[in-house]
Amino acid sequence: MEALNKICGVAAPMPLINIDTDMILPKQYLKTINRSGLGKHLFEEIRFRPDGSEIADFILNKPAYRDAKILIAGDNFGCGSSREHAPWALNDFGIRCMISTSFADIFFNNCFKNGMLPITLPQAEVDVLMQDAERGANARMTVDLDAQTITASDGTEFAFDVDPTRRHNLLNGLDEIGLTLEKIEQIEAYEAAAETRFPWLHTPLPTNTR
């Protein structure tokens, strides 16, 4: 998993509340287990017309936001069904940080599992960042996970909290397997001791000769 420390870039404002996972990525794209290639379908039903042409006034189709790395979202972002493909699509598009007043629990957890940073802030602070994002390509924000700060384009700084374990995982590019492998020496030592202490647990079962 790619490590995440500091994100500097354009933030796209999406103030709509209750953006669900089906809006983020429609259900017809859930068949794949490949995490790449889903970015082109991100927000498909509100980003494109039925003929595939772009809806010009959709935020991510505007020139200033085509390379957005941060999303400033309305309340309850990622609600709906528990599809992990939704954060896959956001990540594949290039968005690695989302800021909102609240996220659906499963979506929130899935973001961390995929190297993405969802940040929860009070409404007043989200409003300031939303207004800053609306300024377009000249308003570049910085999200510093190590310092746990967000810096708006005018230098205004906001602090945020992240669970220490999740912060460690993101900073070091660790998923749950990678986190486990950090303890590989202790695991191997335990297994060696267990084999000596409980040898019957490690004896092969007899082969059925019938």
Secondary structure as UniProt FT lines:
FT   STRAND          6..14
FT   HELIX           21..24
FT   HELIX           27..29
FT   HELIX           39..41
FT   TURN            42..43
FT   HELIX           44..47
FT   TURN            50..51
FT   TURN            56..57
FT   HELIX           59..61
FT   HELIX           63..65
FT   TURN            66..67
FT   STRAND          70..73
FT   HELIX           85..93
FT   STRAND          97..100
FT   HELIX           105..113
FT   TURN            114..115
FT   STRAND          117..120
FT   HELIX           123..133
FT   TURN            134..135
FT   TURN            137..138
FT   STRAND          140..144
FT   TURN            145..148
FT   STRAND          149..151
FT   TURN            153..154
FT   STRAND          157..159
FT   HELIX           164..172
FT   HELIX           176..181
FT   TURN            182..183
FT   HELIX           184..197
FT   HELIX           199..202
//
